Amino acid sequence: MGEPRAQDVFSSRARPLEAARMALLVIDAQNWVMDEENRQPRPHFYEDARGFVIPNIARLAEASRRLGVEVIYTVMENFTEDGRDRSLDYKLSNFFIAKGSHDAKVIDELRPGRDEMVIPKTSSSLFNSTNFEYLVRNIGIDTVAVTGFLTDQCVDHTIRDGADRGFHMICVSDGVATDTRARHEAALNAFKGYCRTETTASLIAAMERDFSAA
């Protein structure tokens, strides 16, 4: 009978964080998602997104920049004028976000910094329709803290895909939201086995503690 190597045995998903190996990922925090007037009714989503999720993402982005953590955005956006490049799911869901449009832009409250990447995607998980994995591996990143929208769709899919690809995934539980609070809580419980779960406050505290100890 064999046994695992010592380096393959983990007592917890929580491990010391390293700034150079970490990214903050902001998913679909864009004008199209936050366009309450033209989207389906979901009052709890907009209440939570505007009330605390977006402010929490802003706090995390500020802390990440201050501490040397890469901040990366992904937005839903067609690569072609007629959207023929979209995934079948996006076509079935009637997700059409025109290339270069206002809808495709990150919301003003979370405006990207001068040298921060904004990666267009046409699938729920950016691992499936972008070169995100290639880019972050080039940078040396193996830990991804996930924020944005929606908890039970793009956030869920990205966390599971990242875990399967060998990344240490972190979900910021008060930095994500979905259509209803019940769906949000159900999603957090469903994918918690694939990630480390932190709040905005606890993740910033862990970053400050671990980075200063390095």
HUQUIZI-V418544 format. One record per residue. N is the residue number from 0. RES is the residue in one small letter. PHI is phi in radians with two decimals (* if undefined). PSI is psi in whole degrees, 0 to 359 (999 if undefined). OMEGA is omega in degrees with one decimal (none if undefined). Layout:
N:RES:PHI:PSI:OMEGA
N:RES:PHI:PSI:OMEGA
//
This chain:
0:m:*:132:177.3
1:g:-1.56:177:175.9
2:e:-2.55:155:-176.4
3:p:-1.19:154:173.9
4:r:-1.12:153:-178.8
5:a:-1.01:321:-177.6
6:q:-1.28:351:178.7
7:d:-1.74:7:-180.0
8:v:-1.87:122:-178.0
9:f:-2.12:133:177.5
10:s:-1.43:342:-177.0
11:s:-2.83:160:171.8
12:r:-1.31:341:178.2
13:a:-1.43:121:176.9
14:r:-2.33:163:179.1
15:p:-1.01:134:-179.3
16:l:-1.53:146:176.9
17:e:-2.19:127:-175.0
18:a:-1.00:317:-175.2
19:a:-1.22:343:-177.0
20:r:-1.91:14:-172.3
21:m:-2.19:146:173.5
22:a:-2.30:148:168.2
23:l:-1.75:121:-179.3
24:l:-1.84:127:178.6
25:v:-1.95:113:-172.9
26:i:-1.73:121:167.1
27:d:0.96:33:173.7
28:a:-1.50:73:-170.0
29:q:-2.25:166:-174.8
30:n:-1.05:323:-179.4
31:w:-1.06:318:-179.2
32:v:-1.19:323:-175.1
33:m:-1.61:12:179.4
34:d:-1.50:81:-174.0
35:e:-1.06:325:-176.0
36:e:-1.10:325:-174.0
37:n:-1.90:4:177.3
38:r:-1.84:173:179.9
39:q:-1.16:151:179.7
40:p:-1.08:128:175.0
41:r:-2.76:73:-172.3
42:p:-1.03:322:-179.0
43:h:-1.16:324:178.2
44:f:-1.07:308:-177.3
45:y:-1.15:324:177.7
46:e:-1.09:313:-179.1
47:d:-1.27:319:-178.9
48:a:-1.05:313:-177.8
49:r:-1.39:328:-174.8
50:g:-1.28:318:-178.2
51:f:-2.50:332:-175.4
52:v:-1.17:308:-179.6
53:i:-1.09:315:174.2
54:p:-1.02:323:178.3
55:n:-1.18:320:176.8
56:i:-1.09:320:178.0
57:a:-1.07:319:177.0
58:r:-1.10:317:179.2
59:l:-1.15:320:178.8
60:a:-1.12:317:178.9
61:e:-1.09:314:180.0
62:a:-1.13:320:-179.7
63:s:-1.10:315:178.8
64:r:-1.09:318:-179.5
65:r:-1.13:326:-174.1
66:l:-1.73:1:175.8
67:g:1.51:23:177.0
68:v:-1.66:135:179.0
69:e:-1.13:132:174.3
70:v:-1.88:124:-175.8
71:i:-2.24:137:179.1
72:y:-1.97:147:167.3
73:t:-2.26:142:179.8
74:v:-2.34:151:171.8
75:m:-1.29:125:-179.0
76:e:-2.85:131:177.1
77:n:-1.15:147:171.8
78:f:-1.54:339:-177.6
79:t:-2.09:161:-176.7
80:e:-1.14:323:-178.8
81:d:-1.70:5:175.7
82:g:1.23:20:-177.8
83:r:-1.15:341:-178.6
84:d:-1.42:351:-176.7
85:r:-1.10:154:174.5
86:s:-1.13:158:176.3
87:l:-1.01:320:-180.0
88:d:-1.07:318:178.6
89:y:-1.14:323:177.6
90:k:-1.18:315:178.9
91:l:-1.11:326:-179.5
92:s:-1.49:357:-178.8
93:n:1.05:40:173.7
94:f:-1.56:108:179.9
95:f:-2.30:101:179.2
96:i:-1.99:106:-170.6
97:a:-1.06:142:179.4
98:k:-1.02:127:176.9
99:g:1.31:10:-174.5
100:s:-1.47:168:173.8
101:h:-1.05:321:179.9
102:d:-1.03:330:-176.0
103:a:-1.46:351:-175.6
104:k:-1.43:146:172.2
105:v:-1.09:141:-179.5
106:i:-1.06:151:-175.8
107:d:-1.02:325:-177.5
108:e:-1.11:339:-177.5
109:l:-2.14:31:-174.6
110:r:-0.88:128:179.6
111:p:-1.11:152:174.7
112:g:-1.28:171:-172.6
113:r:-0.99:320:-174.1
114:d:-2.02:29:179.5
115:e:-1.75:140:-175.1
116:m:-1.36:136:171.0
117:v:-2.10:112:-169.5
118:i:-1.90:116:177.3
119:p:-1.23:143:177.3
120:k:-2.38:157:177.7
121:t:-2.32:33:175.2
122:s:-2.62:166:-178.5
123:s:-1.08:310:177.9
124:s:-1.63:126:179.0
125:l:-1.17:345:174.9
126:f:-1.11:336:-174.3
127:n:-1.61:342:-175.7
128:s:-2.33:15:178.0
129:t:-2.46:174:175.6
130:n:-1.73:29:-179.8
131:f:-0.92:312:-177.7
132:e:-1.05:315:178.2
133:y:-1.03:315:-177.4
134:l:-1.12:311:-176.0
135:v:-1.23:329:175.8
136:r:-1.19:325:174.9
137:n:-1.05:321:-178.5
138:i:-1.30:335:-178.3
139:g:1.74:21:-177.2
140:i:-1.58:133:175.1
141:d:-2.28:4:-179.5
142:t:-2.25:126:-175.3
143:v:-2.22:119:174.5
144:a:-1.63:124:-170.4
145:v:-1.84:132:173.9
146:t:-2.35:169:173.6
147:g:1.98:211:-167.3
148:f:-2.35:146:-7.3
149:l:-1.80:151:-174.7
150:t:-0.94:315:-173.3
151:d:-1.69:11:177.3
152:q:-2.20:264:-174.1
153:c:-1.16:324:177.8
154:v:-1.13:310:179.0
155:d:-0.97:308:-176.2
156:h:-1.08:318:-179.0
157:t:-1.16:318:180.0
158:i:-1.12:315:180.0
159:r:-1.14:316:180.0
160:d:-1.12:318:179.1
161:g:-1.09:319:178.3
162:a:-1.07:318:-179.6
163:d:-1.18:336:-179.4
164:r:-1.61:6:173.9
165:g:1.62:18:175.7
166:f:-1.69:147:170.8
167:h:-1.44:110:-175.5
168:m:-1.73:140:177.5
169:i:-2.18:130:173.2
170:c:-1.81:127:175.5
171:v:-1.60:103:-166.8
172:s:-1.14:331:176.7
173:d:-1.80:17:175.0
174:g:-2.01:14:178.7
175:v:-2.41:158:178.3
176:a:-2.75:162:174.5
177:t:-2.49:189:-169.3
178:d:-0.97:319:178.9
179:t:-2.32:158:179.5
180:r:-1.20:327:177.7
181:a:-1.12:317:177.4
182:r:-1.12:321:178.5
183:h:-1.03:309:-178.9
184:e:-1.13:320:178.8
185:a:-1.10:320:-179.5
186:a:-1.18:314:178.3
187:l:-0.98:318:179.5
188:n:-1.21:326:-176.2
189:a:-1.26:321:-175.3
190:f:-1.83:10:-176.6
191:k:-1.09:337:177.9
192:g:-1.27:351:-178.8
193:y:-1.79:357:-172.5
194:c:-2.65:169:167.8
195:r:-1.58:134:-178.9
196:t:-1.89:129:178.6
197:e:-2.34:161:167.5
198:t:-1.65:170:176.4
199:t:-0.98:311:-177.6
200:a:-1.12:317:-176.7
201:s:-1.23:327:178.8
202:l:-1.24:317:177.2
203:i:-1.07:318:178.4
204:a:-1.09:318:179.2
205:a:-1.14:319:177.7
206:m:-1.08:312:-178.5
207:e:-1.11:320:179.9
208:r:-1.19:310:-174.3
209:d:-1.23:320:-178.2
210:f:-1.17:324:-179.2
211:s:-1.27:335:-179.5
212:a:-1.47:344:-175.7
213:a:-1.21:999:none
//
